[in-house]
Amino acid sequence: ATLKGHTEYVNAVACYTTQAGAPRVVSGSHDYTLKIWDPETQKLLATLKGHTEYVNAVACYTTQAGAPRVVSGSHDYTLKIWDPETQKLLATLKGHT
């Protein structure tokens, strides 16, 4: 399947599992966004906006409480931590110059 939705190059992809056990794919793009996909239905579930430059790295982890998290790295010199279940930005990590 081809997942279409970004308006620029896709630079990074990562996967996670929801607390309910559903698989998810996260893509990061030159369009400054991350997109969350259901790989089983090929549907776009959410678009995460907050970076002001290209997103060039995406990683995922699970908290000790079992909640998934998405981390994005961008040419805007920041890392952002997201809750993909609520689509909320949890933190912006600055320090790269």
C-alpha positions in Angstrom: 0.0 0.0 0.0 1.1 3.6 -0.6 0.2 6.1 2.1 -0.4 9.5 0.6 -0.8 12.7 2.5 2.4 14.7 2.8 3.0 17.5 0.5 6.8 17.2 0.5 9.5 14.5 0.8 9.1 11.9 3.6 12.4 11.7 5.5 11.6 9.5 8.4 9.3 6.7 9.5 8.8 4.9 12.8 6.2 2.5 14.3 4.5 2.0 17.6 1.7 0.1 19.1 -1.2 1.8 20.9 -2.2 1.0 24.4 -5.1 -1.0 22.9 -2.6 -3.0 20.8 -3.2 -1.4 17.4 -0.2 -0.9 15.1 0.6 2.6 14.0 3.1 4.2 11.5 4.5 7.7 12.0 6.0 9.6 9.1 8.0 12.9 9.2 8.3 15.1 6.2 9.8 18.2 4.5 6.3 19.7 4.9 7.2 20.3 8.6 4.6 17.8 9.8 4.3 14.3 11.2 1.5 12.0 10.2 0.1 9.1 12.1 -1.3 6.2 10.0 -3.2 3.0 10.6 -1.2 0.5 8.4 -4.0 -2.0 8.4 -6.6 0.3 6.9 -4.1 2.7 5.2 -6.0 5.6 6.7 -4.4 8.9 7.9 -5.4 9.3 11.6 -3.7 12.6 12.6 -1.3 15.3 11.5 1.0 16.7 14.1 2.1 20.3 13.6 4.7 22.3 15.5 8.0 22.2 13.8 9.1 25.3 11.8 11.5 23.4 9.5 11.9 20.0 7.9 11.2 16.9 10.1 14.2 14.6 9.5 14.0 12.1 12.3 11.3 10.1 14.1 11.5 7.6 16.9 9.1 6.0 19.3 9.2 4.7 22.8 6.9 3.5 25.5 6.6 5.1 29.0 6.9 3.0 32.1 3.1 3.3 32.3 2.7 1.8 28.9 1.9 4.9 26.9 3.4 5.4 23.5 5.4 8.5 22.7 6.7 9.9 19.4 9.9 11.9 19.3 10.6 14.1 16.2 13.8 15.9 15.2 13.8 18.8 12.9 16.0 21.3 11.0 14.5 23.9 13.4 17.1 22.6 15.9 14.5 21.0 18.2 13.3 17.7 19.4 9.6 17.4 20.1 7.9 14.7 22.3 4.3 13.9 21.3 1.5 11.9 22.8 0.2 10.2 19.6 -3.0 9.1 21.3 -4.1 12.7 22.0 -1.9 14.3 19.3 -0.6 16.7 22.0 2.8 18.2 22.1 4.3 17.3 25.5 7.7 18.9 25.3 10.1 20.8 23.1 13.8 20.1 23.7 16.2 22.8 22.7 19.9 22.8 22.9 21.2 22.0 19.4 22.7 25.0 17.6 
